[in-house]
Amino acid sequence: MLAIAVIATYVAWRTSQPEAQRPPCEPGRQEQKDAGGKVVKVTRTTCFEK
């Protein structure tokens, strides 16, 4: 029972941290290529402001 209380306290403490400590979102595009140099996957990142 004590372990559950400790874990719940830790989770509550971590989720209450200010937003400023999170890394900023960087929009962009990233390509993954196979060994031959052909693009096999394109990943796009879009950031939304709160």
Residue, then its C-alpha position, 0 to 999 in steps of 0.5 A: m500500500l505504501a509503494i502505491a502511495v509513493i508511486a502516485t506521489y511521484v507521478a503527480w509531482r512529475t506531471s505538475q512540472p512547468e511546460a518550460q522544461r519540455p524541449p521545444c517542438e521543431p517542425g520539419r521533415q526527415e527522410q529515411k533511406d535504404a542502403g541504395g539511397k532510395v527514400v523509403k520513409v518520410t516523417r513530417t513533424t507539425c507543431f501546435e501552439k497551446 
